[in-house]
Amino acid sequence: MRVTEEQFAGMQHRDLTRTSPTASPHRAKRPGPRMTPREKNERGMNKLETRYANEVLEPLKRMGKILDYKFEKIKLKLADLTYYTPDFQVIYPDHIALHETKGHWEDDARVKIKVAADQFPEYEFTAVQYKKKIWIYENF
């Protein structure tokens, strides 16, 4: 395909969100790339993670029921190029639990936590969801 200089200049300036010249400018955009754990740590916790830390973990720590908690401090290798980073490492007097906060579960996230629970029995794995103003816990 041959392109004139005018056509080439037009291509350089066209709106890159469109897939073709006739595509609708109101078409839904694809979601951006997910943040890496490092980027997320630099930005801090999301709203749900912050709420869980403030409403659940901090009071448990003040009451002495947990010794401490840490945000995204453990990275577990599940397979080649497959890792799982739980949201919170929760340190109890007698064991360590890994808590994952989710507003909505995707299939891949559920599979990862199940595989992690099978491969790392030394930890207690707990998923936490906030629904209808209550915290719902699921142990793996």
C-alpha positions in Angstrom: 0.0 0.0 0.0 1.4 3.4 -1.0 0.7 6.5 1.1 1.2 10.1 0.1 3.0 12.5 2.3 -0.3 14.2 3.1 -1.9 10.8 4.1 1.1 9.9 6.2 0.9 13.3 8.1 -2.8 12.7 8.7 -2.1 9.2 10.1 0.4 10.7 12.6 -2.1 13.1 13.9 -5.2 10.9 14.0 -6.9 10.0 17.2 -5.3 6.8 18.4 -8.3 5.7 20.4 -10.2 4.9 17.2 -9.7 1.6 15.5 -10.8 2.9 12.1 -11.8 6.2 10.6 -15.5 5.3 11.0 -15.2 4.1 14.6 -17.4 5.9 17.1 -15.5 8.4 19.3 -17.8 7.3 22.2 -16.7 3.7 22.1 -15.7 2.3 25.5 -12.0 2.4 26.2 -10.1 -0.6 27.3 -9.0 -0.6 30.9 -5.5 0.5 31.5 -2.7 -1.9 32.5 -2.8 -3.3 36.0 -0.4 -1.8 38.5 2.6 -3.8 39.5 3.0 -4.5 43.2 5.8 -2.0 43.3 3.6 0.7 41.7 0.8 -0.1 44.1 3.1 0.1 47.1 4.4 3.5 46.0 0.8 4.7 45.7 -0.4 2.9 48.9 -3.5 1.0 49.7 -6.7 1.3 47.7 -9.9 2.4 49.5 -11.0 -1.1 50.4 -7.6 -2.1 51.8 -7.5 1.2 53.8 -11.0 0.5 55.2 -10.0 -3.0 56.2 -6.8 -1.8 57.9 -8.6 1.0 59.7 -11.9 -0.8 60.6 -10.6 -4.3 61.3 -6.9 -4.7 61.7 -6.1 -1.6 63.7 -8.7 -2.4 66.4 -7.5 -6.0 66.6 -4.0 -4.7 67.1 -5.1 -2.3 69.8 -6.9 -5.0 71.6 -3.9 -7.3 71.4 -5.6 -10.0 69.4 -3.0 -9.6 66.6 0.6 -8.5 67.1 0.9 -6.6 63.9 0.0 -6.5 60.2 1.9 -5.5 57.1 0.7 -4.5 53.7 2.0 -6.5 50.6 5.2 -7.7 52.3 5.1 -11.3 51.1 5.4 -12.5 47.5 4.8 -16.2 47.0 6.1 -18.0 43.9 3.4 -20.4 42.7 5.0 -21.5 39.4 7.3 -20.2 36.8 6.4 -16.5 36.1 3.4 -16.8 38.4 3.3 -15.0 41.8 0.8 -14.2 44.4 1.1 -11.1 46.7 -1.5 -11.1 49.4 -2.8 -7.8 50.6 -2.0 -8.2 54.3 0.3 -10.4 56.4 -1.5 -10.6 59.7 0.7 -11.7 62.6 -1.2 -13.5 65.4 0.5 -14.6 68.6 0.5 -18.3 67.4 0.4 -18.1 63.6 0.6 -15.9 60.5 -2.4 -15.4 58.2 -2.5 -13.9 54.8 -5.6 -11.8 54.1 -6.8 -10.8 50.6 -9.4 -8.0 50.3 -11.7 -8.1 47.3 -14.6 -6.1 46.2 -15.2 -8.6 43.4 -13.6 -11.9 42.7 -12.1 -12.7 39.3 -11.6 -16.4 38.5 -7.8 -16.0 38.2 -7.5 -14.4 41.7 -9.6 -17.2 43.3 -7.4 -19.8 41.6 -4.2 -18.1 42.8 -5.3 -18.0 46.5 -6.4 -21.7 46.4 -3.1 -22.8 44.8 -1.2 -20.7 47.4 -3.1 -22.2 50.2 -2.3 -25.7 48.9 1.4 -24.9 48.4 2.0 -22.9 51.6 0.1 -24.7 54.4 2.2 -22.9 57.0 0.0 -19.8 56.4 -3.7 -19.4 57.0 -5.3 -17.8 53.9 -8.4 -15.7 54.3 -10.4 -13.7 51.7 -12.3 -10.7 52.9 -15.1 -8.9 51.1 -17.1 -5.9 52.2 -20.8 -6.4 51.3 -23.8 -4.5 52.6 -21.7 -2.9 55.3 -20.4 -6.1 56.7 -17.1 -7.9 56.4 -17.5 -11.4 54.9 -14.6 -13.9 55.5 -13.8 -17.0 53.5 -11.0 -19.3 54.6 -9.0 -21.4 52.1 
